[in-house]
Amino acid sequence: MQTLNDLEAAPLPIAEEERNHTRRLLAGLICALLLTGLLLGGYLYLQKRHQREMAPLETTAGKAAPRIEVFVDEATLDGKQTVLGGTIHNISNQPVERVAVELELRKRAGGGLETMVVAPEQALLGPDASVRYSVTLPVSDYSSARLFRVMAGEGRQDVPFKALPGAARPPMPVIVSKTIIVRRPAPKGEEFINTPDNPARVP
């Protein structure tokens, strides 16, 4: 039989159960917070990725106004070659030296990305002046291309620009079918036809 002192020294089952219940609540709360954080982080990541994918083909360095317009032509085929090109237009009131565009190319093999700088022949682009750029690439090497940025100056510094649709791809030539009628020449002299009404003569 337990004495009063023994009861005071022994832990009460109710108090121990309350502590266990509190621990379970804390563990559940921590798990819920971790799960919520993971879900929120995944949602924010997907949202940012979607914004990057849906962003228009236009960029500016910082918040500066665009100084260059680039009219990007649709890619054309020349045999086994792809021709990429467009027009660079200086819309600022200052000349732009050593202007060039950088293209982002996606490889057919493996889907990797690489960049290529394309510089027009004209090195100095005055205010309101335009110049063409063009590059020819093998069709078998790349699956897509996009305008990545515009650079100028000795150090290839980024220039604020905006991209616009350029010349459309020329339509494919339409092959028109042509019917040729061959007329049989008229018979010359007497024509003998072996029919029941005109039987052949047996010698």
C-alpha positions in Angstrom: 0.0 0.0 0.0 1.4 3.4 -1.1 1.9 6.0 1.5 1.3 9.7 1.0 5.0 10.3 0.6 5.2 7.6 -2.1 2.3 9.2 -4.0 4.0 12.6 -3.9 7.3 11.2 -5.2 5.8 9.1 -8.0 4.9 11.0 -11.2 1.2 11.2 -11.8 0.0 9.4 -15.0 -2.2 12.3 -16.0 0.7 14.8 -16.0 2.9 12.4 -18.0 0.1 12.0 -20.5 -0.3 15.7 -20.9 3.4 16.1 -21.6 3.3 13.4 -24.2 0.3 15.0 -25.8 2.1 18.4 -25.9 5.1 16.8 -27.5 2.9 15.2 -30.2 1.2 18.6 -30.8 4.6 20.3 -31.2 5.9 17.6 -33.5 2.8 17.8 -35.6 3.0 21.6 -35.8 6.6 21.5 -36.9 5.8 19.0 -39.6 2.9 21.1 -40.8 5.1 24.2 -40.9 7.8 22.3 -42.9 5.3 21.0 -45.3 3.7 24.4 -45.8 7.2 25.9 -46.4 8.0 23.3 -49.0 4.7 23.8 -50.8 5.1 27.6 -50.7 8.7 27.4 -52.0 7.6 25.1 -54.8 4.8 27.4 -55.8 7.0 30.4 -55.8 9.6 28.6 -57.9 7.0 27.5 -60.5 5.5 31.0 -60.6 8.9 32.6 -61.3 9.7 30.0 -63.9 6.4 30.6 -65.6 7.1 34.4 -65.6 10.5 33.8 -67.2 9.0 31.6 -69.9 6.1 34.0 -70.6 8.3 37.1 -70.7 8.2 38.8 -74.1 11.2 38.9 -76.3 12.2 42.3 -75.0 14.8 43.5 -72.5 16.3 46.7 -71.2 19.5 47.3 -69.3 18.1 48.4 -65.9 15.2 50.8 -66.3 16.7 52.8 -69.1 14.7 53.6 -72.2 15.5 51.5 -75.3 18.2 52.9 -77.6 18.0 50.2 -80.2 15.1 48.5 -82.1 15.8 45.1 -83.5 13.4 43.8 -86.2 13.9 40.0 -86.1 13.2 38.3 -89.4 11.7 34.8 -89.6 14.3 32.1 -90.3 14.6 31.0 -93.9 16.0 27.9 -95.5 18.6 27.9 -98.2 19.1 24.2 -99.0 20.6 22.7 -95.9 21.4 26.0 -94.3 19.3 28.3 -92.0 19.5 32.0 -92.5 19.0 34.1 -89.4 18.9 37.9 -89.8 17.2 41.1 -89.0 17.5 44.9 -88.9 19.2 47.0 -86.2 17.7 50.5 -85.8 19.3 53.2 -83.7 16.3 55.1 -82.1 18.5 57.3 -79.8 19.9 60.7 -80.6 23.5 59.5 -80.1 25.7 57.3 -82.5 26.3 53.7 -81.4 29.7 52.2 -82.2 30.5 48.5 -82.8 26.9 47.4 -82.4 26.2 43.7 -82.4 23.5 41.2 -81.5 23.9 38.0 -79.5 21.8 35.0 -80.4 21.0 32.1 -78.2 21.0 28.8 -80.1 19.6 25.5 -79.1 21.4 22.4 -80.3 19.6 19.5 -81.9 21.9 17.0 -80.2 21.3 17.1 -76.5 19.2 20.3 -76.5 22.1 22.4 -75.0 22.3 26.1 -75.4 25.1 28.2 -76.8 25.5 31.9 -77.8 26.8 33.5 -80.9 27.7 37.2 -81.5 26.7 38.5 -84.9 28.1 41.9 -85.9 27.0 43.8 -89.0 29.5 45.1 -91.5 28.8 48.7 -90.6 30.7 49.6 -87.4 29.1 53.0 -86.6 25.3 53.4 -86.4 24.2 57.0 -86.4 20.9 58.4 -85.0 17.9 56.9 -86.8 20.2 54.8 -88.9 19.6 51.1 -89.7 21.8 48.2 -90.6 21.2 44.6 -91.5 22.7 41.6 -89.7 22.7 38.0 -90.9 24.3 34.6 -90.2 24.0 31.2 -91.9 24.0 28.0 -89.9 23.6 24.3 -90.7 20.0 23.1 -90.3 21.3 19.8 -88.8 23.0 21.6 -85.9 20.4 23.8 -84.3 16.7 23.5 -83.7 15.8 27.1 -82.6 17.3 30.5 -82.1 16.3 33.7 -80.3 17.6 37.2 -79.9 19.4 37.3 -76.5 20.9 40.8 -76.2 22.4 43.8 -78.0 25.9 45.0 -77.3 28.0 48.0 -78.4 31.3 49.7 -77.7 34.8 48.3 -77.2 33.8 46.4 -74.1 30.7 44.8 -75.6 28.4 46.5 -73.1 24.7 45.8 -73.0 22.5 48.3 -74.7 18.8 48.7 -73.8 16.7 47.4 -76.8 13.3 46.2 -77.8 12.7 43.4 -80.3 10.0 43.6 -82.9 8.8 41.2 -85.6 10.7 41.6 -88.9 10.3 40.3 -92.4 8.1 37.2 -92.7 9.3 34.0 -94.2 8.7 34.1 -98.0 5.9 31.8 -99.1 6.9 28.5 -100.7 6.6 28.4 -104.4 3.3 26.9 -105.6 3.7 24.1 -108.2 0.9 24.5 -110.8 0.0 21.3 -112.5 -0.1 21.5 -116.3 -2.0 19.1 -118.5 -0.4 18.3 -121.8 -2.7 16.9 -124.5 -1.0 14.9 -127.3 -3.1 14.8 -130.4 -2.8 11.8 -132.7 -1.9 12.8 -136.3 -4.7 12.3 -138.9 -4.4 9.1 -140.9 -2.9 9.4 -144.4 -4.5 7.6 -147.3 -6.8 4.6 -146.8 -7.2 3.2 -143.3 -8.2 -0.4 -143.0 -10.0 -1.4 -139.8 -10.9 -5.1 -139.2 -14.5 -5.0 -137.7 -17.6 -7.2 -138.2 -18.9 -4.6 -140.6 -15.6 -4.4 -142.5 -14.1 -7.9 -142.3 -10.6 -8.6 -143.4 -10.1 -10.2 -146.7 -8.4 -13.6 -146.7 -6.3 -14.2 -149.8 
